[in-house]
Amino acid sequence: YIVCIGLVESLVSRIDKVLESIENQTSLVLSLLASLGLLTKLVEICPKGPDVTKLLLTAKTTKLFGTISLLYAAVVPIGESIPPRTTSLAAATFNLLVTFANLNVETFQAVLEEQNLSLKFLDVISILLQYCVPKADVKSETQTVIIDLIATLGFFCANNKINQELLTSDQYMCVIKNFAKLPKQFDVLTYPTLVTIVHDNPSARAVVSRDFNV
């Protein structure tokens, strides 16, 4: 019903209006966090299997609820020093992304097949890792971002040679390099993702093997 009445599109229209950093706009940040929280809850309760709710179709038409463009607009202009509200926004967004990918990885990957969107996605991840990895030992929202970000990358590369090649290209080698800088406690998350990155892909394995024994 929520999808049919257009509530999701209404939320996305608000998300799509974000074209720059939102760090100094407290009310907007709170509104975005509430919208992302509702979208995440809808994904959590969506049944797996046939798209009877039309939520998967809506995810496609809204380019996965507008989240990649939102993060790109909010994070990239700031650079490597991510302030608190933007960190909260990243945490909520990656929680939504990993929840959706767990629901239907095929749709998740299909949305990101658009080259411009996949490049934005990896640009955001590169910047977030450069900021978050040095703070990985501290229990905070930063750790939450890292955990969901790593899982999301695993879904991004799962049985997808194009995405594997993109992530291990020279342009995004910094992602793998930053994985190598994470504390040992993250190995339980990092290595399963690395397996999806190199699975059935010798060239990707050769790149990752420079920093990891996989």
PyMOL commands that set and color helices and strands:
alter all, ss='L'
color gray80, all
select helices_A, chain A and resi 7-15+26-45+55-61+67-75+84-103+105-111+115-135+141-157+161-167+170-180+184-198+202-208
alter helices_A, ss='H'
color red, helices_A
deselect
rebuild
show_as cartoon
